[in-house]
Amino acid sequence: MRVFKAETRLAAIVTVFLAVLIMGGCATTVKYSYDVRAGFPGLKSFKWVPSSAISSQDSLLETNVQFLAEQFLEQKGFTKVPEKSDLLISMNYESEYTSSRFGYQLRMLTLNIYKSEPKELIWQGTASGSIRTDAASDDLKQAVQGILSNFPPK
């Protein structure tokens, strides 16, 4: 009887360990890089620039990412402007088809931030993993906030 309890306990520990390992593989990973020479103080306005990689059928995803990013940036004191801005922001992503109701999820979402004058890339953040894009999921919001949480660099 004592052996059975030890085996059951070991099986439970192994099961929990495997579940944590598998769930950890599903987590979104965020990475960022920036130009250490770029002067970030004083850069307070931004506008979006189109990405050549985004097709018109993905406009809903683009709209949602922009909305989420704008909310987060405005909380940090940045202002979206229609014309001349300090920063230009673009997005790119890779998607994959899945058997979910909505057909696909993101594998990678990248936000590129350029200094307007001269136009040069000064910051880039990427979220990779399994990112659901449907409106009922918090995955997209968490990915965008994760990407921008280290912008501007300190």
C-alpha positions as a LaTeX table, in Angstrom:
\begin{tabular}{lrrr}
\hline
Residue & $x$ (\AA) & $y$ (\AA) & $z$ (\AA) \\
\hline
Met1 & 0.00 & 0.00 & 0.00 \\
Arg2 & 2.81 & 2.41 & 0.84 \\
Val3 & 4.45 & 1.81 & $-2.57$ \\
Phe4 & 1.21 & 2.69 & $-4.35$ \\
Lys5 & 1.03 & 6.07 & $-2.61$ \\
Ala6 & 4.64 & 6.88 & $-3.50$ \\
Glu7 & 4.00 & 5.98 & $-7.15$ \\
Thr8 & 0.84 & 8.09 & $-7.20$ \\
Arg9 & 2.69 & 11.04 & $-5.71$ \\
Leu10 & 5.52 & 10.68 & $-8.24$ \\
Ala11 & 3.01 & 10.47 & $-11.10$ \\
Ala12 & 1.28 & 13.63 & $-9.86$ \\
Ile13 & 4.57 & 15.51 & $-9.63$ \\
Val14 & 5.60 & 14.43 & $-13.13$ \\
Thr15 & 2.17 & 15.40 & $-14.52$ \\
Val16 & 2.33 & 18.88 & $-12.96$ \\
Phe17 & 5.89 & 19.36 & $-14.20$ \\
Leu18 & 4.93 & 18.39 & $-17.77$ \\
Ala19 & 1.87 & 20.67 & $-17.70$ \\
Val20 & 4.00 & 23.63 & $-16.59$ \\
Leu21 & 6.58 & 22.81 & $-19.26$ \\
Ile22 & 3.95 & 22.61 & $-22.01$ \\
Met23 & 2.18 & 25.81 & $-20.89$ \\
Gly24 & 5.52 & 27.61 & $-20.75$ \\
Gly25 & 6.04 & 26.74 & $-24.40$ \\
Cys26 & 2.80 & 28.56 & $-25.25$ \\
Ala27 & 3.80 & 31.80 & $-23.53$ \\
Thr28 & 4.48 & 34.91 & $-25.56$ \\
Thr29 & 8.10 & 36.02 & $-25.62$ \\
Val30 & 8.88 & 39.73 & $-25.98$ \\
Lys31 & 12.20 & 41.11 & $-27.19$ \\
Tyr32 & 13.27 & 44.62 & $-28.05$ \\
Ser33 & 16.27 & 46.49 & $-29.32$ \\
Tyr34 & 17.09 & 50.15 & $-29.79$ \\
Asp35 & 19.69 & 52.57 & $-31.06$ \\
Val36 & 21.69 & 53.61 & $-28.00$ \\
Arg37 & 22.69 & 56.84 & $-29.76$ \\
Ala38 & 19.09 & 57.94 & $-30.37$ \\
Gly39 & 17.92 & 60.75 & $-28.14$ \\
Phe40 & 14.55 & 59.62 & $-26.79$ \\
Pro41 & 13.82 & 62.53 & $-24.42$ \\
Gly42 & 11.82 & 65.19 & $-26.23$ \\
Leu43 & 10.20 & 62.73 & $-28.66$ \\
Lys44 & 6.51 & 62.94 & $-27.75$ \\
Ser45 & 4.36 & 62.80 & $-30.90$ \\
Phe46 & 3.77 & 59.86 & $-33.23$ \\
Lys47 & 1.86 & 58.78 & $-36.28$ \\
Trp48 & 1.41 & 55.48 & $-38.07$ \\
Val49 & 2.99 & 54.74 & $-41.41$ \\
Pro50 & 1.73 & 51.93 & $-43.62$ \\
Ser51 & 3.61 & 48.68 & $-43.82$ \\
Ser52 & 4.00 & 47.16 & $-47.26$ \\
Ala53 & 3.64 & 43.71 & $-45.68$ \\
Ile54 & 0.02 & 44.27 & $-44.59$ \\
Ser55 & $-2.71$ & 43.40 & $-47.07$ \\
Ser56 & $-6.13$ & 45.01 & $-47.11$ \\
Gln57 & $-7.77$ & 41.85 & $-45.76$ \\
Asp58 & $-5.79$ & 42.27 & $-42.55$ \\
Ser59 & $-7.03$ & 45.79 & $-41.90$ \\
Leu60 & $-9.06$ & 44.72 & $-38.84$ \\
Leu61 & $-5.95$ & 43.30 & $-37.19$ \\
Glu62 & $-3.99$ & 46.44 & $-38.09$ \\
Thr63 & $-6.76$ & 48.64 & $-36.67$ \\
Asn64 & $-6.85$ & 46.68 & $-33.41$ \\
Val65 & $-3.06$ & 46.74 & $-32.96$ \\
Gln66 & $-2.98$ & 50.49 & $-33.63$ \\
Phe67 & $-5.82$ & 51.12 & $-31.18$ \\
Leu68 & $-4.12$ & 49.12 & $-28.42$ \\
Ala69 & $-0.72$ & 50.72 & $-29.06$ \\
Glu70 & $-2.20$ & 54.23 & $-29.11$ \\
Gln71 & $-3.92$ & 53.68 & $-25.76$ \\
Phe72 & $-0.70$ & 52.43 & $-24.19$ \\
Leu73 & 1.48 & 55.19 & $-25.69$ \\
Glu74 & $-0.97$ & 57.91 & $-24.63$ \\
Gln75 & $-0.79$ & 56.59 & $-21.05$ \\
Lys76 & 2.98 & 57.13 & $-21.29$ \\
Gly77 & 2.52 & 60.75 & $-22.38$ \\
Phe78 & 2.82 & 60.40 & $-26.16$ \\
Thr79 & 0.38 & 62.12 & $-28.52$ \\
Lys80 & $-0.92$ & 60.85 & $-31.85$ \\
Val81 & $-0.84$ & 63.57 & $-34.52$ \\
Pro82 & $-2.11$ & 63.53 & $-38.12$ \\
Glu83 & 0.82 & 65.29 & $-39.78$ \\
Lys84 & 4.37 & 66.10 & $-38.73$ \\
Ser85 & 5.43 & 63.93 & $-35.80$ \\
Asp86 & 8.58 & 63.11 & $-33.84$ \\
Leu87 & 8.10 & 59.36 & $-34.35$ \\
Leu88 & 6.78 & 57.11 & $-37.10$ \\
Ile89 & 5.40 & 53.68 & $-36.17$ \\
Ser90 & 4.83 & 50.68 & $-38.40$ \\
Met91 & 3.86 & 47.09 & $-37.71$ \\
Asn92 & 4.59 & 43.73 & $-39.28$ \\
Tyr93 & 3.44 & 40.27 & $-38.36$ \\
Glu94 & 3.58 & 36.62 & $-39.30$ \\
Ser95 & 0.44 & 34.54 & $-38.98$ \\
Glu96 & $-0.41$ & 30.90 & $-39.23$ \\
Tyr97 & $-3.63$ & 29.09 & $-39.98$ \\
Thr98 & $-5.08$ & 27.12 & $-37.09$ \\
Ser99 & $-8.23$ & 25.14 & $-36.60$ \\
Ser100 & $-9.71$ & 27.76 & $-34.29$ \\
Arg101 & $-13.00$ & 29.52 & $-35.02$ \\
Phe102 & $-11.21$ & 32.56 & $-36.36$ \\
Gly103 & $-8.81$ & 30.73 & $-38.66$ \\
Tyr104 & $-5.45$ & 32.13 & $-37.66$ \\
Gln105 & $-3.29$ & 33.43 & $-34.89$ \\
Leu106 & $-0.08$ & 35.40 & $-34.87$ \\
Arg107 & 3.31 & 33.81 & $-34.54$ \\
Met108 & 5.11 & 37.13 & $-34.39$ \\
Leu109 & 4.11 & 40.80 & $-34.07$ \\
Thr110 & 6.73 & 43.52 & $-34.57$ \\
Leu111 & 6.42 & 47.24 & $-33.93$ \\
Asn112 & 9.07 & 49.45 & $-35.54$ \\
Ile113 & 9.57 & 53.00 & $-34.29$ \\
Tyr114 & 11.45 & 55.48 & $-36.46$ \\
Lys115 & 12.71 & 58.96 & $-35.74$ \\
Ser116 & 11.00 & 61.23 & $-38.28$ \\
Glu117 & 13.93 & 63.50 & $-39.11$ \\
Pro118 & 16.00 & 61.86 & $-40.45$ \\
Lys119 & 13.91 & 58.74 & $-40.97$ \\
Glu120 & 15.86 & 56.06 & $-39.13$ \\
Leu121 & 14.86 & 53.04 & $-37.09$ \\
Ile122 & 15.51 & 53.77 & $-33.41$ \\
Trp123 & 13.49 & 51.08 & $-31.62$ \\
Gln124 & 12.02 & 47.69 & $-32.46$ \\
Gly125 & 9.95 & 45.35 & $-30.31$ \\
Thr126 & 8.72 & 41.85 & $-31.15$ \\
Ala127 & 6.29 & 39.49 & $-29.46$ \\
Ser128 & 6.49 & 35.88 & $-30.58$ \\
Gly129 & 4.48 & 32.86 & $-29.59$ \\
Ser130 & 0.86 & 31.90 & $-29.98$ \\
Ile131 & $-1.10$ & 35.18 & $-30.09$ \\
Arg132 & $-4.84$ & 34.86 & $-30.66$ \\
Thr133 & $-6.26$ & 37.79 & $-32.61$ \\
Asp134 & $-9.98$ & 37.48 & $-31.88$ \\
Ala135 & $-11.59$ & 40.33 & $-29.96$ \\
Ala136 & $-12.56$ & 38.10 & $-27.02$ \\
Ser137 & $-8.93$ & 37.22 & $-26.32$ \\
Asp138 & $-6.50$ & 39.29 & $-24.25$ \\
Asp139 & $-3.54$ & 37.83 & $-26.17$ \\
Leu140 & $-3.24$ & 40.72 & $-28.62$ \\
Lys141 & $-3.53$ & 43.37 & $-25.89$ \\
Gln142 & $-0.91$ & 41.62 & $-23.76$ \\
Ala143 & 1.42 & 41.28 & $-26.76$ \\
Val144 & 1.17 & 44.99 & $-27.67$ \\
Gln145 & 1.61 & 46.10 & $-24.06$ \\
Gly146 & 4.50 & 43.69 & $-23.62$ \\
Ile147 & 6.22 & 45.10 & $-26.69$ \\
Leu148 & 5.75 & 48.73 & $-25.66$ \\
Ser149 & 6.42 & 48.27 & $-21.95$ \\
Asn150 & 10.12 & 48.98 & $-22.55$ \\
Phe151 & 9.55 & 52.01 & $-24.76$ \\
Pro152 & 11.08 & 54.49 & $-24.46$ \\
Pro153 & 14.21 & 52.86 & $-23.07$ \\
Lys154 & 15.48 & 54.25 & $-19.80$ \\
\hline
\end{tabular}
